Amino acid sequence: MAKNTVAKRRKTNALTRFFRETTGELRKVSWPTRREAISLTKVVVIVMIVMALLLGGLDFVFFQLFDIIFNL
């Protein structure tokens, strides 16, 4: 029975240590300013739209190409 309480205590300490270390690492992070975050978000959205259009266009072209080939 004593082994169970020791094992539970170790798990609790490991969990506590995990959260303590995680908090310490998050304090070291260099967070972007609001303006930087907004501009980076705009870049990501624009790249996503361009890639979606590119991949959609390629999908359409290949679909038409295979449609022509298989309907000969």
Secondary structure by P-SEA (a helix, b strand, c coil): caaaaaaaaaaaaaaaaaaaaaaaaaaacccccaaaaaaaaaaaaaaaaaaaaaaaaaaaaaaaaaaaaaac
